[in-house]
Amino acid sequence: MKKWIYFVIGIFLIIVLFIGILRYGFDKTGEDSWIKDERGIWIKHGNPSDIPGEVNVQQKIIECANKLYDDEKNNGVVFNSQCLGECDGFVVDIVHVPRNSDDNKIENQCEDYRNGKYNDFVELDLNGDVVRFVEIMELN
């Protein structure tokens, strides 16, 4: 009878150990990490101990895009679908939310994007908030 109890306890402990390994052993991101939201923006998840390089780069590009927006707004520009300029290899476009046909017109896209100089872009809405951050990975 005692052997049976030890056997059941042993099986139970093995199952608990297996579940623990599955739950925590393969969780490479953990609670304290950076994740991308639906817009493509890196956001904190928990309390990460450091800021990865790609997050710093993205934050600088978004700051640049916001500066382009603020400069144009301060110059009295009325925003519609239009190109604001370039930030470190990313073109910055104004789009509507939800998108409308003006957003897809070729003349409203940045020339550097149209001619293929840049493939990456940041879309801001009419209020200057990030709608999408798209970075195309190039295969070498």
C-alpha angles and dihedrals in degrees: 000000000000091000090056092052092048089049093052092046090048092051090047092052091048090052092048090048091049092050090048092052091048093047101042107012097065098037099108096169097050125186094293105061145097122266133181118244125215091277093056093253120140110236133181117261108196115326110318116198095224143017113244118229094249090055092052091049092050092048091052092050091050090048089052091048090050090050091052089051094047092047092052092045091051088052090058098254114164106220124230128141103320147128117263098186141260134313118190095320096325123105116221119219134180114226137174123249108249095029118247135192092273090064091061097048111117092225090060094056122088113267091228088057094046094050092046098247089124129024099180123083147177119213119204126189124232089275094052097255118139112258098173138358110199123185115180111211112224118216115221 
